[in-house]
Amino acid sequence: MLILNDVLFWAGAVLSVISAYRMCLSERKQGHEAGELHISPRAFRILLALAVLTAVAVRIYRFGLVPGGFNQDGAMAAVDGKALAEYGTDRFGMRLPVHLTAWGYGQMSALLSYLMAPFIGLFGLSACTARLPLLLVSLAGLACLYGFVRDAFGKNAALIVLWFAAINPWHILQSRWALDCNLYSHFFMAGVFLLNRAFLGGKRRRYLLASMAAFGLCMYCYGVSIYTMPVFLLASCIYLLASGKVSPADVLLSAAVYLLVAWPFIAVMAINFFRWDTVETPLFTLPFFPDSVRAGDILFFSPDILSQLGENIRALLRVTVLQGKDLPWNDVQDFGTMYLFSAPFAALGLFGLWRRLRGETGAAILGIFLGTGIWCGIATNTVNVNRLNIIYYPIMILTGYGIYEVVRSIRLPQLKLGMATAYAGAFLLFVNMYFTGYAEEMEGHFRRDFGEAVSSLKGSGAEKFYITVGTGQHTALTEILTLFWCDVDAAYFQGKSVPEGGLPYRERYIYHEIYDIAVDFAEDAVYVIVAEELPLFDGDRYAFRQFGRYYVVTRKGDGGGS
């Protein structure tokens, strides 16, 4: 695969250089760009429908099953979403929090949990209901991507960009599991689409204000929005005022709508920066997190800013230009975020964007969008893919636009067919890897076997559950996954309700290394253990059910099986 990537990279580089040369030559000779790509209306509709079908199919196939298991952050969002659906609080009992407590030392954005709440309330807590909001928002992001490129660069360019996004590794991966920060990129894309649409004709103010609402919601998607969203809005405001696109009255009204939506989140950030007390309003809670360490993720709070700046720039280049290997759930080995051989097309797209910046609102907004992503990479310490997620929509657009420029500039049908074949082949290889070897790898990272083991406890009438933390995992991680897979009621977790004849949550669910527990056969208990802890149990008195690396241990005669 690496050899194929190298060959395709250099082929793409050659095509990009030829296309750039032809574009410049066409401008000098004719004063305008190379001829438009000709696609018949019927062919366009068929290709558009196929792109949409491909995008949806690869994102819903085996949805909820792949990736197997569940990520701990997604589980936490889902547990809080369940509590919000049932009680209007997070799992700790905080009423309608603007920001979630999460691990305590590191908080979590709340919007994903609020989006999960209706699905969990209607259909129950499961991997599907917890992941469904991200899937739907991701598909909506594709629609906004297509709409923006169509408005800014034409429908044919939009078609190719949509095809590239439909088969894009980064977009496919993040749409199939639940991570709160991944919402940020999609709401940002929606805001950019609406903002650009505001300058295309009628209903200008309606679209402008709608974009401000979308940007306001971005603040509840990811904490980095506090120092990235204002940069985008300020730069856009300066550009639009200078070019006469908006009036001061438009700016004031837009700022009012944005702040109307975003002020609770901004207030939470202020409360935690100045260490004020939690504020409860009639509508929601603005929490203070005394144990927060999130400021350490920001460049300006680093002990050595210059050294950290260099590290941040290297990390930014690694996860964008070089598409270096990231966390397992963020990319698939040898494919990167955009397919490794796409870099020349992205460079060509950036060249094309530079040529269109003067006088084209859509190009300028895209440039500011890209610049905001770069700023995020510089200001956020040692970014990885999910921390830098807002940059991937601009990169997808630039790469797709670069492919479009090649397709319309190169006249040889064989080269166009070769490009289509290369991307189709890469996509098929990616899909095959994603649903086979990569799926198996992710089952380990997302602890599928642990989920299956603790899920079996739901039907147990045992008085106590002893759940091991002897795998090197933090107790809080083990607990949040147990809360998710066992569908534990939030009021029971808080100690506000206890089933008749049962024990309180803290006495029934015990998270510990089993080596430190005196195993008592007389105790009505079920144990979830790892293989190293098997010698603690007498095989003549206990029954064992294996779930991968884990075992569920019950007393013989209590319904256990071997």
N, C-alpha and C positions, 0 to 999 in steps of 0.2 A: 504493500500500500504506500509506503514512503517513497519508493522509486516512482510509482505512478504519480504521486503528488508532485515530485520534482519535475517530471516530464510535463505535466499539465501546467505547473507554475511557469516554466519557461515558455511554453507555448502561449499561455495567456499573456506573458510579458511582451512577447514579440507582437502578438495581435494588438495589444494595447498601444505599443509604440507606433505601429502602422496606423492605427485608428486616430491617434493624437495628431500624427503628421498630416493625415488626410483632412482632419477637421480644420487644422490651421491653414492648410493649403486652400481649402474650400473658402474659408473666410477671406483670405487675401485676394482670391480670384473673383469671388461672387459677392462678398460682403455679407454673406449669411451662412448658416450652417449647412452641412451635407443634407441631402434629400431625406425626407421622412420615410420611415419604414412603412411599406404598403401591406396592409392586412385587410382582406375583405370583411365587411360587417358580419357575415355568417361565420367565417373562420375566427374572427375576434370573439364572438359570443361562445363558440365551442371551446376555444382555448381558455377563456375566462372561466367557463363552467368547470372545465377540467382542473384548472388551478385551484378553484374553491373546493372541488371534490377531493383532490389530493390532500389539500391542507387539512380538511376536516377528517378524512379517513385515517391519516397517519397519527392524528392526535386523539382519536377516540377508539382505535383498535386496542382491545384488551385494557381499556381505561379502568383504572382502579386496581388492576392486577400487576401491571408493569409501570413503574418499578414496584417490585414486591416489598412488603413491609411498609414502614412509614418513618419519615424523618422526624426527629424529636421536635424541631421548631414548628413543623406543620401540625404535629400532634398537639402541641401546646395551643396553637391558634384554634384548632378544632375543639379542644376541651373548653376553651374560653368561649368559642362560638356556641357550643351546646349550653353553657351556663347563661349566656346572653339570651338565647332562644327561650329558655325555660324560666329564668328568674330576672332577666334584665340586669345581670351583674356579670363580672368575670368570675373565675373559679374561686377567688378569695372572698367574694361577696362585695367587691367595690361596684357601686351602681353606675352603669353606663360610662366606663372610663374612656377618656379621650386617647390615652396611651396605656398599653398593657404592662403589667408588672413583669410578666414572663419569668426569667430566672432570678429577678431581684437585682443582681449586679449589672445585668444587661437587659434593657426593656425591649418591647416588641410593638411595632406599629399595629393599630387596631382595625384598620379598614377590612383586612381579609377576614378577621373573625366576625365582623358585622355582616359581611357578604355571605359567610358560611351559615350564619344563624337561621335564615329562612329555610334553607335546604335541609339542615339538620333537624329543625323543628318539624318539618313536613315528613321527612323520610327517614329520620333517625341518624345516629352517628355511624359513619362508615368511611372507608377510604374513598369511595365514590363521591359522597356528599361533601366531604372535606376538600376534595380536589376539584370539584365541579366549578366553583367560582373562578379559579385561575384559568381553567380551560375556556370558559365563556368570555372572560375578559381578554384572554390572548387572541381568540378569534375576532373579537371586536377590534383589537389592536391591528390585526391584519386588514380589516375593513377600513380603518382610519388611515393606515399606511397606503392602501390603494387609492383612497379618495384624495389624500394629500398629493401623491405623485401625479395623479391624473390632473388635478387642478394646477399643479406647478409646472409639470413637464410634458403633459399630454397623455392621452389614453394608451398609446402603444408603449411608451416608456413605463407606464403604470402596470401594464400587463406583464412585462418582463420582470419588473421589480416584485410584483406579487408572486410570480412563479418562483423566483429566487427565495422569497420569504417563506413560501409554502413548504419548500424542501430544506429550509435552513436548520442546521443542527441545534444552534442555540435556542431558536424559537420553539422547536419541537420539544426539546428537553424540559425547558422551564414551564411549558404548558401542561405537563403531565404529572406534576407533583405540586405540593402546596408550600410555598415559601412567601411570606408576607412581602418582602422587599421587591419581589418580581412584579408586583402590581405597578410599581412606580413607572416602569418603562411604558406600559400600555396606557395609563392615564396621561402620561406626558405626551405620547403620540396622539392621543385624542385631542388634547389641548392644542397641539401644533396644527393638526388638521383643521380644527374649528377656527383658530386664529388666522390661518391663511385664507380660509373660505370667507372670512369677514371682508376681504378686500377684492372680491371677485364680482361684486354687483349688488343686487338688492339684499335686504335684510341684514345689512352690514352690522348694525349694532347688536342684533340678536345673536349672531355668531360670535361677535367679539365678547359679549358677556357670558355666553355659554363656554367659551374657551377659558375665561377667568374662573368659572366654577370648576372646570376640569383641573385647572392648575391648582386651585384651592384644595381639591380632593387629593392631589398628589402629596400633600403634606402629611396625610394619614397613611401613606403607603410605605414610607421609608424615612428614617431619621436624617439621612444626608440631604433631604429636600430643604432643610433649614438653611443650608449654605450653597445650594445649587439652584433651587427654583428662583430665589431673588435675583441671582446673576442673570438667568435667562430673561426674566421679566424686565429687568432694568435695561439690558442690552437691546431687547426688542422695543422697549419704549423709546429709547434714544433713536434707534433707527427709524421707527415709524413716525416719530415727531419730526425728525430731520428731513424725511422724504415727503412730508405733508400727508401721510396716510391717515393720521389721527389728529384730533384737536386736543388741546388741554382738557376740555370738558370730557372727551372720550377717555382720556387717561384717568381722570379723577373718578369717573363712574366705574371704570374697569377695576381700579384699585379698591373701590368700595366693595364690589362684588367679590373680588378675591379675598379681601380681609374678612368679609362676612362669613365666608366658608372656612377660612384658614385660621382665624384668630384663636379658637380654642387650642389648637396644636401649638401655635406660637406662644400662647400663654403658658402651656405646660413646659416648653423649653425655657421660658423665662423663670418660672417657678423653680426649676431644677438648677438653673445656672446661679440664681441668687439664693438658692436654698430656702425658699419660702415654704410655708405650710401648704398641705393639700387643701384645695378649695372645692367645696361641694355646691353646685348650683341646682336650681330646680330641674334642669334638663340633663346635666351630665356632671362628671367628676373630673377635676383637673388635679392629677396626683403628683405628689413629690416622692421621689425615689432616693432615699438616703444612701443606699449602697451602690448607686450607679457608677460605672467606670467607663461609660461610653465616650467621654471627652477624650480619652486616650487614643481614640481612633482618628482624631482630627490633627492635621499637620500643625496647626498653630498652637496646640497644647502639648506638643512633643518637647522633650528636654533638649534635643539637638535638632533644631529646625532645618538647618542646611543639610545635615547628613540624612535626615528623614526625607527631605525634598528629593535628593538624588535617588533614594530607594523607591520613592513613590513614582518617579519618572520611569525608572527601570521596570517597575511592576506594570505601569500603564502600557509601555511598549510591549511587554511580554504578553499581556492578555488581549491586545488589539492587533498590532502589526504582526507580531511573531506567532500569535495564537498558541502560546506555550501551554503545556499540560496544566490544567487547573484541578480543583477539587473534583472527585469522581462524579458527583451529581451535576456538575456544570458543563462537562464536555466528554466526548467519546474519543479514546486514543486514536490518533492518526487522522481525525476528521476536523478537529478544532471547532471553533464557533461558527465559522463561515465557509468551511472546506478550505484546507490549507492552500490550495492553488488559486484562491480567489483574490489574493492580495493585488496582483497587477490590475484587475478590473476595478477594485476599490480605488487604486491610485488614479486610474483613468477617469473614474467618476468624480474624484476630487478635482482633477484638472478641468473637467467639464463644468463642475459647480463654480469654480473660480471664474471661468469665462462668462458665466451667467449672473454673477452677483450684481453687476451694475444694472439697476433699473428693474430687476425681477424680484418681487416681494417673496415669492415662494423659495427662491434660491437663497435669499438673505436669511429667512427664518430657518431654513435647513442649516445654513452655516452657523447661526447662533446656537441651534440645537446641538450640533457637533461640538462647537466650542464649549458649551456647558458640560458635555460629557467629558471632554479633555480636562476641564477645570475640576470635575468630580474626581478624576484619576489623580490629579496633582494634590488636591486638598485632603483626600482620604488616604490614610496610611496603608501602604502595601495592599492595594486593591486586588481583589480577585474578580471573577466574572460576575457573581451576583451583586457585589458592591458597586460595580461599574455598569449595571444593566442598562442605564439610560443611553449609553453610547451605541448600543447595538442596532437600534432602529436607524439612526443616521448611517451607520456602516452598511447595513442592508440596503438602504436606499442608494448610497454611492456605488456599491458593488453592482447592484442591479442596473443602475444607470450606466455604469461603465460597460456592462455586457450589452446593453441597448445600443450604446455608441459604436461598439464593435460590429454588432449585427447590422446596423444601418450603414456603416462606413465600408465594410468589407463586402465586395460584390460576389465572391466565390461561394456558391451554395454549399460546396463540400466543407468549407471551413465552418459555416453556420451549423451544418449538420454535425460536424465533429464536436463543436462546443456543446450542442444540445445532448449529444451522446455522452460526453464526458460528465456533465452534471447529472444526467439521468443515471449513469453507471455509478457515480459517487453516491447518489441518493439511495439507490438500491442496496449498495454495499453498507451504507450507514444504517438503513432500516433493518437489514439482516443482522448486523452486529447489535443494534439496539435491543431487538427482541430475542436475542439468543445469549451470546457471551456477556454482553453488557448487562442484560437483565439479571443474569445469574450473579454477576459481581455486585449489583446494587442490592440484591436480597441480603447480602452480608452487611453492607453499609447501613441499610435501613432495618436491619435486625428482624427479618421476616420470621425466623424460627422463634425468636422471643415473643413476637406478636401472636403466633399460633399457640405457643405454650400458655401465655397468660389469658388468651381468649378462652381457653378451655376451662378457666376458673369460673366463668360467668354462670354456668349451670350447677356449680358446686354449692352444697349447703354447709360446707365446712365452717367451723367457727373462726379459724384463723388461716391466713395465707402468708407464708414465709417466702419472699422473693429475693433471690440472690443478687448481690452486686459484686459477685466474685469474678467478673469478667473484665475488671479494670475500668468499668463505666462509673460515672458519677451517680450517686444515689438519686439526685434530682432528675437525671435523665431516665433512669429506670422507672422512677415513679410516674413521670409524665406519660411515658409509653404505656404503663399499666392503666393509668386513668383513661387513656384513649381506648385501648383494646378491651378493657373491662367495662367501658361505658359507665364510669362511676358518676353518680349523681352529685352535683355541686354542693347541695345543702348537706348531704352526707359527708362529703369531703371536708366541709367547714365545721362539722360537728353540730350542726343545727338540727339534724334529724338522725334517728337511729332506728333501724327496723326492730319490731317487737321481738324480744328474745335474743337480739343480736348484739354485737359489740360496736362501739364507735369506730370510725374509720381508722384512726391512729392506732387502735388496739388490734384491729383485724388485719390490716395490710402492714406487714413488717418487712422493711427493706434492709437487708443486712447480708454480710458474708455468713453463709450457713456454718462455716467452721467455728464461728463465735457463738453459735446458738446450741444450747443443750437439747438435742433431739429427744423428745419424750413421746413414746408410743401411745401413752394414755391420752395425750392431747389431741383434740379433734382439729387436725391441721393438715393442710396441703402445702407441699413445697415445690417451688420452681428452682431448679438447680442446674449447674453445669457438670460436665463429666468428672471433673476433679473432685467434686463433692459426693459422688456416688458411694465411696467407701464408708460414708457416715451412716448409711442406711442398711439394715439387715434385709437381704433379699428374701428371706423366709417370712418376713412380717410386712414388707412394703411392696407395692406394685409400681412399676415404672412405665411411663409413656414417653417415647422419645420424639422430640421436635428439633431435628438438626443437632445443634450444639447443646440444646437444653432438654431437660427431663422434668416431667411433672410426677411428683412422688406422692402416692396416697397409701393409706393403710389398707391392707388386704381386707376385703369385706366391706369397704366404703365405696365401692363402685369403680375402683381403679382397674386398669388393664395392663397387661405386660406387653 
